[in-house]
């Protein structure tokens, strides 16, 4: 089930129709209050979330989703008319897994949804190994992250990024390689998605986040 929180009826109805006719089950909501009631009954596999909403804005909705145990790992794609780099960074920094600016093409939206869900499923199915680096412990199969003995809640993309670096310790990953490995496609040159996720990841890991090294002019790595 995909939930769409969008107050513009024309966009909401169009996207909901397109998803339901492309092999997905989708439900649209005009107001956050309706969205929260549905969420209490059934958690979705993915959320499409507008920013400008009545009652409360999409970023506040996103923060609440990340704070709940049942939705903290649900992938979220922001759909918004705000197109500046600052707005994109703010959305990603708040825990979004992807960001699509309006107006958008339905084929691009479907492609992004499929790619994100595919990676969620692949991660859940294939990796039963565990990794440690410094005082960071990660179990991909159980989606567990601990730093300094405390549990750390990460978004899906942050979790994938940490898994990539932890499972390839000593390897330096360029930003382009990270984009291809984690997102599966290239962003435009102005998008600082990787840097934003690294910064947020370090912040959530606290003092342990220093283990993620910046290799100037190249990219990022963990360990030797």
Beta strands, then each sheet from edge to edge (+ up, - down):
strand 1: 2-5
strand 2: 26-29
strand 3: 46-49
strand 4: 75-80
strand 5: 98-101
strand 6: 130-133
strand 7: 136-139
strand 8: 144-147
strand 9: 150-151
strand 10: 173-174
strand 11: 212-215
strand 12: 219-222
sheet 1: 2+ 1+ 3+ 4+ 5+
sheet 2: 6+ 7- 8+ 9-
sheet 3: 10+ 12- 11+
end
